[in-house]
C-alpha cells in the first residue's frame, strides 16, 4: 500500500535532510518551502499537520528541496524576501535584502522625526528595498533610486507597484542620472563593498548565486564609495546627510575617506558590528 504523505511527515523528513545538508535553520526553511508550495501561510501547516499532500505538490516540493540543498538561496526559490516587515520580489538579478541593512532604514526614519528631510536618493537600489521602505514609512518624502542594472530596476519598479508607492527610478552609474536635479536632503547607498578575497570566504548561496555586480568592489572594497563621495557632496544641500553601508572590517578606512564631510559616525548593526557610516555635508 502506498504511503500517504501528510504535512507533518514532509516537514519531519525535510528538516532532517536539510540538517544533514548543513542548512542553518532546517525546520524553518522546510516550513517556508512547503507553505509556498501549498500557497498557505506557516500557521496553516501547524493547524492542518495531518492533511495529505498530493503527488503533484510533493513533486514540486521535492524539486525545491533539491535546489535548496544544492545551495540556491531560499529567497530565489520562493522569489520573495521580507524586509522592514514588507514583502519584496527578488531574483538572481538583485542582491537579497539583509536584516543588517534595516539599520540604515531605521536610522533614516529616526532622523526624519527631528530633521527636515524631504528629498532622498538611494544609490544602487537593487530590488528597491531601501527606497520603497522609505517611501512606505515616510509618506510625502520624495524618493529617488538609481541603479546601473536595467534588470534590477525592472524588479524594483514591480516592488514599488506592489506597495503602491511612488519612487523616481533612474538607470545609470552612481549619481550620474541625477545631474541637474535639485539638491537632496539625504543620500543613502548600499553599494558593492566585498573584495574578491572576501567573496571566496562567503556562503555558497552568496558567492555562487547572488549577482557579482551587486557584491564585488575593487581595491579594499571602498573604491565605489570613493567615486560616489564627490558626486554626493555636490548633490547634497549644505547640512544634508549621507549614509553608507560597509563591511565591519572597513570602518577605519571608511572614516578616513569621509574627510570632506562633518559629523562622521560609525553605527553598529543588530549584532553590534560596525555597519553604517553617517555624515553631513
Wavefront OBJ file of the C-alpha trace (Angstrom):
o trace
v 0.000 0.000 0.000
v 1.377 3.407 -0.996
v 2.370 5.668 1.895
v 0.175 8.694 2.493
v 2.455 11.707 2.957
v 0.987 14.282 5.260
v 2.172 17.810 6.042
v 3.907 16.777 9.255
v 5.579 13.766 7.573
v 7.085 16.013 4.915
v 8.270 18.595 7.428
v 9.939 15.978 9.648
v 11.690 14.335 6.678
v 12.794 17.624 5.121
v 14.066 19.023 8.415
v 16.340 16.003 8.849
v 17.510 16.229 5.241
v 18.264 19.937 5.497
v 20.062 19.370 8.807
v 22.301 16.781 7.127
v 22.856 19.244 4.273
v 24.194 21.874 6.682
v 21.311 24.316 6.324
v 21.263 26.679 9.281
v 17.516 26.759 10.041
v 16.293 23.422 8.674
v 12.792 23.365 10.194
v 12.048 26.985 9.330
v 13.171 26.578 5.729
v 11.237 23.323 5.350
v 8.111 25.131 6.534
v 8.632 28.150 4.279
v 9.071 25.968 1.204
v 6.071 23.740 1.930
v 3.854 26.725 2.711
v 4.966 28.248 -0.594
v 4.097 25.066 -2.491
v 0.690 24.784 -0.833
v 0.019 28.528 -1.217
v -0.698 28.797 2.503
v 0.945 30.516 5.461
v 3.061 28.669 8.033
v 0.256 28.781 10.620
v -1.789 26.602 8.268
v 0.893 23.908 8.450
v 0.517 23.693 12.227
v -3.265 23.693 12.262
v -3.513 21.155 9.437
v -0.466 18.998 10.133
v -2.374 15.771 9.347
v -3.569 16.898 5.906
v -2.374 14.718 2.985
v -0.176 16.334 0.330
v -0.845 15.137 -3.208
v 1.727 13.787 -5.640
v 1.915 16.921 -7.796
v 2.572 19.107 -4.760
v 5.175 16.661 -3.457
v 6.975 16.687 -6.800
v 7.231 20.480 -6.728
v 8.322 20.404 -3.086
v 10.978 17.791 -3.888
v 12.381 19.959 -6.683
v 12.647 22.903 -4.283
v 14.352 20.747 -1.665
v 16.915 19.691 -4.247
v 17.599 23.283 -5.272
v 17.926 24.464 -1.674
v 20.199 21.612 -0.596
v 22.351 22.418 -3.629
v 22.978 25.881 -2.236
v 20.432 28.058 -4.031
v 19.151 30.755 -1.649
v 15.664 30.207 -0.272
v 14.588 33.676 -1.401
v 15.462 32.931 -5.028
v 13.366 29.759 -4.910
v 10.302 31.499 -3.498
v 11.042 34.782 -5.279
v 10.306 36.681 -2.070
v 12.098 38.284 0.853
v 10.804 40.186 3.860
v 12.484 43.493 4.696
v 11.230 46.091 7.167
v 8.064 43.958 7.603
v 7.352 44.322 3.878
v 7.478 41.624 1.198
v 9.782 42.171 -1.785
v 10.145 40.337 -5.063
v 13.724 39.153 -5.545
v 15.599 37.133 -8.146
v 19.123 36.396 -9.390
v 19.408 39.926 -10.845
v 19.315 41.544 -7.394
v 21.013 41.098 -4.058
v 18.793 39.538 -1.393
v 17.997 42.259 1.194
v 19.704 41.585 4.538
v 18.417 42.279 8.044
v 21.617 44.286 8.673
v 20.518 46.786 6.027
v 17.378 47.521 8.032
v 19.687 49.528 10.311
v 20.043 52.074 7.508
v 16.294 52.428 7.040
v 15.646 52.607 10.782
v 18.319 55.299 11.124
v 16.730 57.378 8.363
v 13.277 57.021 9.936
v 14.628 58.129 13.312
v 16.417 61.119 11.778
v 13.297 62.128 9.856
v 11.464 62.683 13.152
v 13.675 65.648 14.008
v 15.281 66.671 10.691
v 13.711 68.367 7.672
v 14.160 65.564 5.146
v 12.027 65.974 2.042
v 14.209 64.542 -0.750
v 16.197 61.293 -0.531
v 18.230 59.462 -3.177
v 19.045 55.740 -2.861
v 22.132 54.784 -4.888
v 22.473 51.169 -6.029
v 18.850 50.402 -5.221
v 18.755 46.776 -6.442
v 15.348 45.334 -5.501
v 14.344 48.772 -4.239
v 14.056 47.527 -0.656
v 15.574 50.646 0.925
v 13.895 53.224 -1.315
v 10.478 51.572 -1.205
v 10.593 51.056 2.560
v 11.361 54.753 2.970
v 8.536 55.655 0.595
v 6.115 53.473 2.572
v 7.083 54.786 6.007
v 7.853 58.428 5.183
v 4.752 59.215 3.171
v 5.210 62.546 1.393
v 9.015 62.431 1.122
v 10.331 62.478 -2.468
v 12.315 59.293 -3.084
v 14.735 58.780 -5.962
v 16.504 55.488 -6.701
v 19.384 54.771 -9.074
v 20.868 51.524 -10.349
v 23.193 50.607 -13.195
v 21.299 47.359 -13.906
v 18.140 47.531 -16.077
v 17.125 44.058 -14.818
v 17.388 45.190 -11.194
v 15.330 48.309 -11.913
v 12.589 46.188 -13.506
v 12.279 44.256 -10.236
v 12.410 47.453 -8.181
v 9.617 49.024 -10.228
v 7.471 45.927 -9.730
v 8.063 46.148 -5.995
v 7.065 49.813 -5.954
v 3.841 48.991 -7.784
v 3.162 46.140 -5.362
v 3.439 48.535 -2.406
v 1.598 51.335 -4.224
v 4.322 53.942 -3.677
v 5.911 56.468 -5.995
v 9.690 56.241 -6.428
v 11.555 58.033 -9.225
v 13.769 55.235 -10.607
v 16.721 56.126 -12.835
v 19.185 53.954 -14.712
v 22.874 54.783 -14.668
v 26.195 54.743 -12.852
v 26.150 56.074 -9.291
v 24.748 59.641 -9.221
v 25.258 60.448 -12.897
v 21.498 60.129 -13.646
v 20.811 62.783 -11.001
v 22.783 65.553 -12.717
v 20.732 68.733 -12.959
v 18.384 67.703 -10.146
v 17.638 69.887 -7.152
v 19.816 69.215 -4.143
v 18.962 66.301 -1.867
v 18.456 66.333 1.884
v 19.874 62.832 2.140
v 21.741 60.252 0.061
v 21.814 56.599 1.087
v 23.895 53.894 -0.569
v 24.434 50.192 -0.159
v 26.998 49.714 -2.921
v 29.146 46.627 -3.559
v 31.851 46.509 -0.871
v 33.082 42.894 -0.900
v 36.596 42.176 -2.143
v 37.470 39.151 -4.277
v 39.294 37.574 -1.330
v 36.305 38.078 0.975
v 33.887 36.657 -1.613
v 35.719 33.323 -1.596
v 35.018 33.004 2.131
v 31.285 33.641 1.848
v 28.487 31.097 1.891
v 27.925 29.132 -1.331
v 24.495 30.663 -1.711
v 26.054 34.134 -1.881
v 29.144 33.552 -3.987
v 27.541 31.125 -6.459
v 24.073 32.652 -6.860
v 23.898 36.346 -5.985
v 24.933 38.852 -8.682
v 28.622 39.774 -8.576
v 27.729 43.211 -9.913
v 25.941 43.845 -6.614
v 28.676 42.334 -4.434
v 32.192 42.959 -5.683
v 34.234 46.134 -5.457
v 37.864 46.683 -6.331
v 40.723 47.562 -4.004
v 39.821 47.427 -0.327
v 36.124 47.269 -1.209
v 35.510 51.008 -0.817
v 36.544 52.204 -4.282
v 32.966 52.722 -5.494
v 32.210 54.814 -2.422
v 35.302 56.945 -3.108
v 33.912 57.688 -6.575
v 30.458 58.369 -5.140
v 31.502 60.803 -2.403
v 32.457 63.815 -4.606
v 29.215 63.351 -6.561
v 27.239 63.151 -3.328
v 28.934 66.268 -1.957
v 27.711 68.223 -4.997
v 24.168 66.827 -4.893
v 23.579 67.255 -1.157
v 22.327 70.535 0.228
v 24.535 72.139 2.881
v 23.885 70.211 6.090
v 22.473 67.270 4.146
v 23.236 63.714 5.220
v 24.912 60.736 3.603
v 24.577 57.138 4.872
v 26.716 54.268 3.576
v 26.619 50.573 4.424
v 30.054 48.958 4.874
v 31.713 45.742 5.966
v 32.657 45.852 9.677
v 36.333 45.456 8.739
v 36.209 48.696 6.724
v 35.230 51.089 9.495
v 38.581 52.856 9.838
v 39.322 53.380 6.116
v 35.674 54.359 5.702
v 36.059 57.026 8.358
v 39.194 58.335 6.647
v 37.540 58.626 3.235
v 34.882 60.960 4.698
v 37.392 63.805 5.176
v 35.280 66.347 3.258
v 32.220 65.665 5.427
v 31.454 66.538 9.045
v 29.841 64.744 11.985
v 31.161 61.386 10.800
v 29.817 58.459 12.827
v 30.061 54.675 12.530
v 26.911 52.891 13.697
v 26.557 49.176 14.547
v 24.185 46.609 13.065
v 21.906 44.421 15.203
v 24.869 42.163 16.038
v 26.970 45.102 17.267
v 29.311 45.147 14.246
v 30.307 48.414 12.545
v 27.906 48.625 9.600
v 26.782 52.164 8.798
v 28.682 55.370 8.095
v 26.729 58.591 8.576
v 27.991 62.101 7.884
v 26.892 65.614 6.913
v 27.890 67.862 4.050
l 1 2 3 4 5 6 7 8 9 10 11 12 13 14 15 16 17 18 19 20 21 22 23 24 25 26 27 28 29 30 31 32 33 34 35 36 37 38 39 40 41 42 43 44 45 46 47 48 49 50 51 52 53 54 55 56 57 58 59 60 61 62 63 64 65 66 67 68 69 70 71 72 73 74 75 76 77 78 79 80 81 82 83 84 85 86 87 88 89 90 91 92 93 94 95 96 97 98 99 100 101 102 103 104 105 106 107 108 109 110 111 112 113 114 115 116 117 118 119 120 121 122 123 124 125 126 127 128 129 130 131 132 133 134 135 136 137 138 139 140 141 142 143 144 145 146 147 148 149 150 151 152 153 154 155 156 157 158 159 160 161 162 163 164 165 166 167 168 169 170 171 172 173 174 175 176 177 178 179 180 181 182 183 184 185 186 187 188 189 190 191 192 193 194 195 196 197 198 199 200 201 202 203 204 205 206 207 208 209 210 211 212 213 214 215 216 217 218 219 220 221 222 223 224 225 226 227 228 229 230 231 232 233 234 235 236 237 238 239 240 241 242 243 244 245 246 247 248 249 250 251 252 253 254 255 256 257 258 259 260 261 262 263 264 265 266 267 268 269 270 271 272 273 274 275 276 277 278 279 280 281
